[in-house]
Amino acid sequence: MFELVKDLWAFMRERKKFWLLPIIIVMLLLGMLIVLAQGSAVAPFIYTLF
């Protein structure tokens, strides 16, 4: 997993694609929100957002 992050950072640094970083962070946060809320009573409300 750490190797993937390192490769991704090297790609962004070499190609000057730093605008990808906020997109990746938001996608990770949304993924964690879905995984953590899956077993709770909030899950139906989160799924209606998407």
PyMOL CGO cylinders between C-alpha atoms (Angstrom):
from pymol import cmd
from pymol.cgo import CYLINDER

trace = [
    CYLINDER, 0.00, 0.00, 0.00, 2.80, 2.40, 0.87, 0.3, 1, 1, 1, 1, 1, 1,
    CYLINDER, 2.80, 2.40, 0.87, 4.46, 1.66, -2.47, 0.3, 1, 1, 1, 1, 1, 1,
    CYLINDER, 4.46, 1.66, -2.47, 1.31, 2.73, -4.30, 0.3, 1, 1, 1, 1, 1, 1,
    CYLINDER, 1.31, 2.73, -4.30, 1.23, 6.05, -2.44, 0.3, 1, 1, 1, 1, 1, 1,
    CYLINDER, 1.23, 6.05, -2.44, 4.91, 6.60, -3.16, 0.3, 1, 1, 1, 1, 1, 1,
    CYLINDER, 4.91, 6.60, -3.16, 4.44, 5.87, -6.88, 0.3, 1, 1, 1, 1, 1, 1,
    CYLINDER, 4.44, 5.87, -6.88, 1.41, 8.13, -7.07, 0.3, 1, 1, 1, 1, 1, 1,
    CYLINDER, 1.41, 8.13, -7.07, 3.29, 10.99, -5.40, 0.3, 1, 1, 1, 1, 1, 1,
    CYLINDER, 3.29, 10.99, -5.40, 6.26, 10.52, -7.75, 0.3, 1, 1, 1, 1, 1, 1,
    CYLINDER, 6.26, 10.52, -7.75, 3.91, 10.62, -10.75, 0.3, 1, 1, 1, 1, 1, 1,
    CYLINDER, 3.91, 10.62, -10.75, 2.23, 13.82, -9.56, 0.3, 1, 1, 1, 1, 1, 1,
    CYLINDER, 2.23, 13.82, -9.56, 5.55, 15.47, -8.78, 0.3, 1, 1, 1, 1, 1, 1,
    CYLINDER, 5.55, 15.47, -8.78, 7.16, 14.54, -12.10, 0.3, 1, 1, 1, 1, 1, 1,
    CYLINDER, 7.16, 14.54, -12.10, 4.20, 15.45, -14.30, 0.3, 1, 1, 1, 1, 1, 1,
    CYLINDER, 4.20, 15.45, -14.30, 3.21, 18.56, -12.25, 0.3, 1, 1, 1, 1, 1, 1,
    CYLINDER, 3.21, 18.56, -12.25, -0.28, 17.19, -11.65, 0.3, 1, 1, 1, 1, 1, 1,
    CYLINDER, -0.28, 17.19, -11.65, -0.73, 18.42, -8.09, 0.3, 1, 1, 1, 1, 1, 1,
    CYLINDER, -0.73, 18.42, -8.09, -4.37, 19.24, -8.84, 0.3, 1, 1, 1, 1, 1, 1,
    CYLINDER, -4.37, 19.24, -8.84, -5.06, 15.50, -8.53, 0.3, 1, 1, 1, 1, 1, 1,
    CYLINDER, -5.06, 15.50, -8.53, -4.28, 15.50, -4.80, 0.3, 1, 1, 1, 1, 1, 1,
    CYLINDER, -4.28, 15.50, -4.80, -7.56, 17.15, -3.61, 0.3, 1, 1, 1, 1, 1, 1,
    CYLINDER, -7.56, 17.15, -3.61, -9.57, 14.81, -5.84, 0.3, 1, 1, 1, 1, 1, 1,
    CYLINDER, -9.57, 14.81, -5.84, -7.85, 11.75, -4.38, 0.3, 1, 1, 1, 1, 1, 1,
    CYLINDER, -7.85, 11.75, -4.38, -8.33, 12.99, -0.81, 0.3, 1, 1, 1, 1, 1, 1,
    CYLINDER, -8.33, 12.99, -0.81, -12.05, 13.65, -1.33, 0.3, 1, 1, 1, 1, 1, 1,
    CYLINDER, -12.05, 13.65, -1.33, -12.53, 10.22, -2.91, 0.3, 1, 1, 1, 1, 1, 1,
    CYLINDER, -12.53, 10.22, -2.91, -10.78, 8.55, 0.03, 0.3, 1, 1, 1, 1, 1, 1,
    CYLINDER, -10.78, 8.55, 0.03, -12.89, 10.48, 2.55, 0.3, 1, 1, 1, 1, 1, 1,
    CYLINDER, -12.89, 10.48, 2.55, -16.14, 9.58, 0.78, 0.3, 1, 1, 1, 1, 1, 1,
    CYLINDER, -16.14, 9.58, 0.78, -15.09, 5.94, 0.62, 0.3, 1, 1, 1, 1, 1, 1,
    CYLINDER, -15.09, 5.94, 0.62, -14.32, 5.90, 4.33, 0.3, 1, 1, 1, 1, 1, 1,
    CYLINDER, -14.32, 5.90, 4.33, -17.67, 7.56, 5.07, 0.3, 1, 1, 1, 1, 1, 1,
    CYLINDER, -17.67, 7.56, 5.07, -19.53, 4.87, 3.16, 0.3, 1, 1, 1, 1, 1, 1,
    CYLINDER, -19.53, 4.87, 3.16, -17.59, 2.04, 4.81, 0.3, 1, 1, 1, 1, 1, 1,
    CYLINDER, -17.59, 2.04, 4.81, -17.97, 3.41, 8.34, 0.3, 1, 1, 1, 1, 1, 1,
    CYLINDER, -17.97, 3.41, 8.34, -21.67, 4.23, 7.99, 0.3, 1, 1, 1, 1, 1, 1,
    CYLINDER, -21.67, 4.23, 7.99, -22.57, 0.92, 6.38, 0.3, 1, 1, 1, 1, 1, 1,
    CYLINDER, -22.57, 0.92, 6.38, -23.61, -0.76, 9.60, 0.3, 1, 1, 1, 1, 1, 1,
    CYLINDER, -23.61, -0.76, 9.60, -25.31, 2.20, 11.25, 0.3, 1, 1, 1, 1, 1, 1,
    CYLINDER, -25.31, 2.20, 11.25, -28.77, 3.72, 11.10, 0.3, 1, 1, 1, 1, 1, 1,
    CYLINDER, -28.77, 3.72, 11.10, -27.37, 6.64, 9.10, 0.3, 1, 1, 1, 1, 1, 1,
    CYLINDER, -27.37, 6.64, 9.10, -26.63, 4.45, 6.06, 0.3, 1, 1, 1, 1, 1, 1,
    CYLINDER, -26.63, 4.45, 6.06, -29.93, 5.04, 4.20, 0.3, 1, 1, 1, 1, 1, 1,
    CYLINDER, -29.93, 5.04, 4.20, -29.46, 8.80, 4.45, 0.3, 1, 1, 1, 1, 1, 1,
    CYLINDER, -29.46, 8.80, 4.45, -25.88, 8.66, 3.17, 0.3, 1, 1, 1, 1, 1, 1,
    CYLINDER, -25.88, 8.66, 3.17, -26.81, 6.50, 0.19, 0.3, 1, 1, 1, 1, 1, 1,
    CYLINDER, -26.81, 6.50, 0.19, -29.47, 9.01, -0.87, 0.3, 1, 1, 1, 1, 1, 1,
    CYLINDER, -29.47, 9.01, -0.87, -26.69, 11.58, -1.33, 0.3, 1, 1, 1, 1, 1, 1,
    CYLINDER, -26.69, 11.58, -1.33, -25.20, 9.50, -4.11, 0.3, 1, 1, 1, 1, 1, 1,
]
cmd.load_cgo(trace, "trace")
